[in-house]
C-alpha cells in the first residue's frame, strides 16, 4: 500500500536542498547555506551525497579570484524528487489533482 521513501531524500537537509534547487536553475553554495540554515561542513557533506547519487551537479568555478560552487538539480534528481513526492502522497493519502492543467 505504501511506496518506499528514498532514504537519500528523506533527510531533512537533503530534502531542503533538493526542494530549493528544483525551484531555480542553479544556486551558489552561500545561498543554499543561508536558505537551509546549515553549517558549511554539514552542507558540504550532504551536497556530496546528492552529487554521488547523481541527483545534483556541482560545478566549482571562480568569481574573479574567489572560488564559487554552483549546484543544480539533474534530470535523475528531478525524477527521484518526483518519485519521492508521489511516494509521500501514499502516506498522506492525498490524491494528485488531475483536474489541473499544466
C-alpha positions in Angstrom: 0.0 0.0 0.0 2.7 2.5 0.9 5.5 3.1 -1.5 9.0 3.2 -0.1 10.6 6.6 0.5 14.0 7.3 -0.9 16.3 7.4 2.2 18.6 9.8 0.4 15.8 12.4 0.1 14.2 11.6 3.4 16.9 13.5 5.2 15.7 17.0 6.2 18.7 18.9 4.9 19.0 16.9 1.6 15.2 17.3 1.0 15.5 21.1 1.7 18.4 21.3 -0.8 16.6 19.4 -3.5 13.4 21.5 -2.9 15.5 24.7 -3.3 17.4 23.6 -6.4 14.2 22.4 -8.1 12.9 26.0 -7.9 16.0 27.6 -9.5 18.3 26.9 -12.5 21.3 26.8 -10.2 22.4 28.1 -6.8 25.6 29.1 -5.2 26.8 27.4 -2.0 26.4 30.5 0.2 22.8 30.9 -0.9 21.9 27.3 -0.2 23.7 27.6 3.2 21.7 30.7 4.0 18.3 29.3 2.9 18.8 26.0 4.7 20.5 27.3 7.9 23.0 24.5 7.6 26.6 24.7 8.7 29.2 24.8 5.8 30.6 21.5 6.8 27.3 19.7 7.1 26.0 21.2 3.8 29.2 20.2 2.0 28.8 16.6 3.1 25.1 16.5 2.1 25.8 18.1 -1.3 28.5 15.4 -1.9 26.0 12.7 -1.1 23.4 14.1 -3.5 26.1 14.5 -6.2 27.4 11.0 -5.7 23.9 9.7 -6.3 23.6 11.8 -9.4 20.8 13.9 -8.0 22.7 17.2 -8.4 25.6 18.5 -10.4 28.3 20.6 -8.6 30.5 23.0 -10.6 33.4 24.7 -9.0 34.4 27.9 -10.7 35.8 31.3 -9.7 34.2 34.7 -9.5 37.2 36.9 -10.0 39.7 35.4 -7.6 37.1 33.9 -5.3 36.1 30.2 -5.5 32.4 29.7 -6.4 30.5 26.4 -6.0 27.4 26.2 -8.2 24.8 23.4 -7.7 21.9 22.4 -10.0 19.5 19.5 -10.0 20.0 16.8 -12.6 17.3 15.0 -14.6 18.0 12.0 -12.4 17.5 14.1 -9.3 14.3 15.6 -10.6 12.9 12.2 -11.3 13.9 11.0 -7.8 12.3 14.0 -6.2 9.1 13.5 -8.2 9.0 9.8 -7.2 9.7 10.8 -3.5 6.7 13.2 -3.6 4.5 10.6 -5.2 5.5 8.0 -2.5 5.0 10.5 0.3 1.4 11.1 -1.0 0.7 7.4 -0.4 1.5 8.0 3.3 -0.7 11.2 3.4 -3.5 9.5 1.4 -3.5 12.6 -0.9 -4.5 12.1 -4.5 -2.9 14.4 -7.1 -5.4 16.8 -8.6 -5.9 15.6 -12.1 -8.3 18.4 -13.0 -5.5 21.0 -13.1 -3.8 21.5 -16.5 -0.2 22.3 -16.8 
